[in-house]
Amino acid sequence: MSGNKLDKIKIILLLLTFSFSFNLLAAKENLKQVNMEDIINFYQITENIGTGGQPTINQLTEIAEANYSAIIN
């Protein structure tokens, strides 16, 4: 790879890291405001990963408000 391409990749990685860090902080604040414990068997693994039972439709809104971006079934 040329030096120019490597510089672009470094900038992209830096921006992604910053974005990820900012999202973690926002998620941590939102978890304080959202009652995730109402979700059956909810367990916070890390600041941005949790596990639990099947959420209700209303709980999906709570999950989104807590800045989770994906649900894996």
Phi and psi in radians as a Rosetta constraint file:
Dihedral C 1 N 2 CA 2 C 2 CIRCULARHARMONIC -1.382 0.35
Dihedral N 2 CA 2 C 2 N 3 CIRCULARHARMONIC 2.817 0.35
Dihedral C 2 N 3 CA 3 C 3 CIRCULARHARMONIC -1.032 0.35
Dihedral N 3 CA 3 C 3 N 4 CIRCULARHARMONIC -0.624 0.35
Dihedral C 3 N 4 CA 4 C 4 CIRCULARHARMONIC -1.128 0.35
Dihedral N 4 CA 4 C 4 N 5 CIRCULARHARMONIC -0.747 0.35
Dihedral C 4 N 5 CA 5 C 5 CIRCULARHARMONIC -1.151 0.35
Dihedral N 5 CA 5 C 5 N 6 CIRCULARHARMONIC -0.705 0.35
Dihedral C 5 N 6 CA 6 C 6 CIRCULARHARMONIC -1.105 0.35
Dihedral N 6 CA 6 C 6 N 7 CIRCULARHARMONIC -0.695 0.35
Dihedral C 6 N 7 CA 7 C 7 CIRCULARHARMONIC -1.086 0.35
Dihedral N 7 CA 7 C 7 N 8 CIRCULARHARMONIC -0.729 0.35
Dihedral C 7 N 8 CA 8 C 8 CIRCULARHARMONIC -1.124 0.35
Dihedral N 8 CA 8 C 8 N 9 CIRCULARHARMONIC -0.722 0.35
Dihedral C 8 N 9 CA 9 C 9 CIRCULARHARMONIC -1.115 0.35
Dihedral N 9 CA 9 C 9 N 10 CIRCULARHARMONIC -0.727 0.35
Dihedral C 9 N 10 CA 10 C 10 CIRCULARHARMONIC -1.086 0.35
Dihedral N 10 CA 10 C 10 N 11 CIRCULARHARMONIC -0.723 0.35
Dihedral C 10 N 11 CA 11 C 11 CIRCULARHARMONIC -1.146 0.35
Dihedral N 11 CA 11 C 11 N 12 CIRCULARHARMONIC -0.755 0.35
Dihedral C 11 N 12 CA 12 C 12 CIRCULARHARMONIC -1.090 0.35
Dihedral N 12 CA 12 C 12 N 13 CIRCULARHARMONIC -0.784 0.35
Dihedral C 12 N 13 CA 13 C 13 CIRCULARHARMONIC -1.104 0.35
Dihedral N 13 CA 13 C 13 N 14 CIRCULARHARMONIC -0.677 0.35
Dihedral C 13 N 14 CA 14 C 14 CIRCULARHARMONIC -1.114 0.35
Dihedral N 14 CA 14 C 14 N 15 CIRCULARHARMONIC -0.785 0.35
Dihedral C 14 N 15 CA 15 C 15 CIRCULARHARMONIC -1.120 0.35
Dihedral N 15 CA 15 C 15 N 16 CIRCULARHARMONIC -0.715 0.35
Dihedral C 15 N 16 CA 16 C 16 CIRCULARHARMONIC -1.118 0.35
Dihedral N 16 CA 16 C 16 N 17 CIRCULARHARMONIC -0.709 0.35
Dihedral C 16 N 17 CA 17 C 17 CIRCULARHARMONIC -1.108 0.35
Dihedral N 17 CA 17 C 17 N 18 CIRCULARHARMONIC -0.779 0.35
Dihedral C 17 N 18 CA 18 C 18 CIRCULARHARMONIC -1.072 0.35
Dihedral N 18 CA 18 C 18 N 19 CIRCULARHARMONIC -0.801 0.35
Dihedral C 18 N 19 CA 19 C 19 CIRCULARHARMONIC -1.077 0.35
Dihedral N 19 CA 19 C 19 N 20 CIRCULARHARMONIC -0.777 0.35
Dihedral C 19 N 20 CA 20 C 20 CIRCULARHARMONIC -1.085 0.35
Dihedral N 20 CA 20 C 20 N 21 CIRCULARHARMONIC -0.766 0.35
Dihedral C 20 N 21 CA 21 C 21 CIRCULARHARMONIC -1.106 0.35
Dihedral N 21 CA 21 C 21 N 22 CIRCULARHARMONIC -0.753 0.35
Dihedral C 21 N 22 CA 22 C 22 CIRCULARHARMONIC -1.093 0.35
Dihedral N 22 CA 22 C 22 N 23 CIRCULARHARMONIC -0.735 0.35
Dihedral C 22 N 23 CA 23 C 23 CIRCULARHARMONIC -1.124 0.35
Dihedral N 23 CA 23 C 23 N 24 CIRCULARHARMONIC -0.629 0.35
Dihedral C 23 N 24 CA 24 C 24 CIRCULARHARMONIC -1.098 0.35
Dihedral N 24 CA 24 C 24 N 25 CIRCULARHARMONIC -0.755 0.35
Dihedral C 24 N 25 CA 25 C 25 CIRCULARHARMONIC -1.117 0.35
Dihedral N 25 CA 25 C 25 N 26 CIRCULARHARMONIC -0.739 0.35
Dihedral C 25 N 26 CA 26 C 26 CIRCULARHARMONIC -1.144 0.35
Dihedral N 26 CA 26 C 26 N 27 CIRCULARHARMONIC -0.712 0.35
Dihedral C 26 N 27 CA 27 C 27 CIRCULARHARMONIC -1.117 0.35
Dihedral N 27 CA 27 C 27 N 28 CIRCULARHARMONIC -0.705 0.35
Dihedral C 27 N 28 CA 28 C 28 CIRCULARHARMONIC -1.085 0.35
Dihedral N 28 CA 28 C 28 N 29 CIRCULARHARMONIC -0.734 0.35
Dihedral C 28 N 29 CA 29 C 29 CIRCULARHARMONIC -1.163 0.35
Dihedral N 29 CA 29 C 29 N 30 CIRCULARHARMONIC -0.722 0.35
Dihedral C 29 N 30 CA 30 C 30 CIRCULARHARMONIC -1.209 0.35
Dihedral N 30 CA 30 C 30 N 31 CIRCULARHARMONIC -0.546 0.35
Dihedral C 30 N 31 CA 31 C 31 CIRCULARHARMONIC -1.085 0.35
Dihedral N 31 CA 31 C 31 N 32 CIRCULARHARMONIC -0.537 0.35
Dihedral C 31 N 32 CA 32 C 32 CIRCULARHARMONIC -1.179 0.35
Dihedral N 32 CA 32 C 32 N 33 CIRCULARHARMONIC -0.514 0.35
Dihedral C 32 N 33 CA 33 C 33 CIRCULARHARMONIC -1.594 0.35
Dihedral N 33 CA 33 C 33 N 34 CIRCULARHARMONIC -0.413 0.35
Dihedral C 33 N 34 CA 34 C 34 CIRCULARHARMONIC -1.816 0.35
Dihedral N 34 CA 34 C 34 N 35 CIRCULARHARMONIC 2.371 0.35
Dihedral C 34 N 35 CA 35 C 35 CIRCULARHARMONIC -1.547 0.35
Dihedral N 35 CA 35 C 35 N 36 CIRCULARHARMONIC 1.403 0.35
Dihedral C 35 N 36 CA 36 C 36 CIRCULARHARMONIC -1.267 0.35
Dihedral N 36 CA 36 C 36 N 37 CIRCULARHARMONIC -0.317 0.35
Dihedral C 36 N 37 CA 37 C 37 CIRCULARHARMONIC -1.146 0.35
Dihedral N 37 CA 37 C 37 N 38 CIRCULARHARMONIC -0.286 0.35
Dihedral C 37 N 38 CA 38 C 38 CIRCULARHARMONIC -1.262 0.35
Dihedral N 38 CA 38 C 38 N 39 CIRCULARHARMONIC -0.271 0.35
Dihedral C 38 N 39 CA 39 C 39 CIRCULARHARMONIC -1.334 0.35
Dihedral N 39 CA 39 C 39 N 40 CIRCULARHARMONIC 2.259 0.35
Dihedral C 39 N 40 CA 40 C 40 CIRCULARHARMONIC -0.950 0.35
Dihedral N 40 CA 40 C 40 N 41 CIRCULARHARMONIC 2.230 0.35
Dihedral C 40 N 41 CA 41 C 41 CIRCULARHARMONIC 0.993 0.35
Dihedral N 41 CA 41 C 41 N 42 CIRCULARHARMONIC 0.490 0.35
Dihedral C 41 N 42 CA 42 C 42 CIRCULARHARMONIC -1.161 0.35
Dihedral N 42 CA 42 C 42 N 43 CIRCULARHARMONIC 2.354 0.35
Dihedral C 42 N 43 CA 43 C 43 CIRCULARHARMONIC -2.462 0.35
Dihedral N 43 CA 43 C 43 N 44 CIRCULARHARMONIC 2.182 0.35
Dihedral C 43 N 44 CA 44 C 44 CIRCULARHARMONIC -1.421 0.35
Dihedral N 44 CA 44 C 44 N 45 CIRCULARHARMONIC 1.986 0.35
Dihedral C 44 N 45 CA 45 C 45 CIRCULARHARMONIC -1.478 0.35
Dihedral N 45 CA 45 C 45 N 46 CIRCULARHARMONIC -0.935 0.35
Dihedral C 45 N 46 CA 46 C 46 CIRCULARHARMONIC -2.349 0.35
Dihedral N 46 CA 46 C 46 N 47 CIRCULARHARMONIC -3.081 0.35
Dihedral C 46 N 47 CA 47 C 47 CIRCULARHARMONIC -1.107 0.35
Dihedral N 47 CA 47 C 47 N 48 CIRCULARHARMONIC -0.401 0.35
Dihedral C 47 N 48 CA 48 C 48 CIRCULARHARMONIC -2.179 0.35
Dihedral N 48 CA 48 C 48 N 49 CIRCULARHARMONIC 0.187 0.35
Dihedral C 48 N 49 CA 49 C 49 CIRCULARHARMONIC -2.331 0.35
Dihedral N 49 CA 49 C 49 N 50 CIRCULARHARMONIC 2.239 0.35
Dihedral C 49 N 50 CA 50 C 50 CIRCULARHARMONIC -2.403 0.35
Dihedral N 50 CA 50 C 50 N 51 CIRCULARHARMONIC 2.858 0.35
Dihedral C 50 N 51 CA 51 C 51 CIRCULARHARMONIC -2.357 0.35
Dihedral N 51 CA 51 C 51 N 52 CIRCULARHARMONIC 2.691 0.35
Dihedral C 51 N 52 CA 52 C 52 CIRCULARHARMONIC -3.091 0.35
Dihedral N 52 CA 52 C 52 N 53 CIRCULARHARMONIC 3.126 0.35
Dihedral C 52 N 53 CA 53 C 53 CIRCULARHARMONIC -1.338 0.35
Dihedral N 53 CA 53 C 53 N 54 CIRCULARHARMONIC -3.014 0.35
Dihedral C 53 N 54 CA 54 C 54 CIRCULARHARMONIC -1.129 0.35
Dihedral N 54 CA 54 C 54 N 55 CIRCULARHARMONIC 2.058 0.35
Dihedral C 54 N 55 CA 55 C 55 CIRCULARHARMONIC -1.349 0.35
Dihedral N 55 CA 55 C 55 N 56 CIRCULARHARMONIC 2.679 0.35
Dihedral C 55 N 56 CA 56 C 56 CIRCULARHARMONIC -1.371 0.35
Dihedral N 56 CA 56 C 56 N 57 CIRCULARHARMONIC 2.999 0.35
Dihedral C 56 N 57 CA 57 C 57 CIRCULARHARMONIC -1.039 0.35
Dihedral N 57 CA 57 C 57 N 58 CIRCULARHARMONIC -0.782 0.35
Dihedral C 57 N 58 CA 58 C 58 CIRCULARHARMONIC -1.121 0.35
Dihedral N 58 CA 58 C 58 N 59 CIRCULARHARMONIC -0.623 0.35
Dihedral C 58 N 59 CA 59 C 59 CIRCULARHARMONIC -1.213 0.35
Dihedral N 59 CA 59 C 59 N 60 CIRCULARHARMONIC -0.449 0.35
Dihedral C 59 N 60 CA 60 C 60 CIRCULARHARMONIC -1.074 0.35
Dihedral N 60 CA 60 C 60 N 61 CIRCULARHARMONIC -0.639 0.35
Dihedral C 60 N 61 CA 61 C 61 CIRCULARHARMONIC -1.129 0.35
Dihedral N 61 CA 61 C 61 N 62 CIRCULARHARMONIC -0.750 0.35
Dihedral C 61 N 62 CA 62 C 62 CIRCULARHARMONIC -1.071 0.35
Dihedral N 62 CA 62 C 62 N 63 CIRCULARHARMONIC -0.711 0.35
Dihedral C 62 N 63 CA 63 C 63 CIRCULARHARMONIC -1.095 0.35
Dihedral N 63 CA 63 C 63 N 64 CIRCULARHARMONIC -0.768 0.35
Dihedral C 63 N 64 CA 64 C 64 CIRCULARHARMONIC -1.116 0.35
Dihedral N 64 CA 64 C 64 N 65 CIRCULARHARMONIC -0.712 0.35
Dihedral C 64 N 65 CA 65 C 65 CIRCULARHARMONIC -1.140 0.35
Dihedral N 65 CA 65 C 65 N 66 CIRCULARHARMONIC -0.419 0.35
Dihedral C 65 N 66 CA 66 C 66 CIRCULARHARMONIC -1.494 0.35
Dihedral N 66 CA 66 C 66 N 67 CIRCULARHARMONIC 0.180 0.35
Dihedral C 66 N 67 CA 67 C 67 CIRCULARHARMONIC 1.179 0.35
Dihedral N 67 CA 67 C 67 N 68 CIRCULARHARMONIC 0.426 0.35
Dihedral C 67 N 68 CA 68 C 68 CIRCULARHARMONIC -1.364 0.35
Dihedral N 68 CA 68 C 68 N 69 CIRCULARHARMONIC 2.443 0.35
Dihedral C 68 N 69 CA 69 C 69 CIRCULARHARMONIC -1.928 0.35
Dihedral N 69 CA 69 C 69 N 70 CIRCULARHARMONIC -0.137 0.35
Dihedral C 69 N 70 CA 70 C 70 CIRCULARHARMONIC -2.618 0.35
Dihedral N 70 CA 70 C 70 N 71 CIRCULARHARMONIC 2.575 0.35
Dihedral C 70 N 71 CA 71 C 71 CIRCULARHARMONIC -2.159 0.35
Dihedral N 71 CA 71 C 71 N 72 CIRCULARHARMONIC 2.260 0.35
Dihedral C 71 N 72 CA 72 C 72 CIRCULARHARMONIC -1.926 0.35
Dihedral N 72 CA 72 C 72 N 73 CIRCULARHARMONIC 2.192 0.35
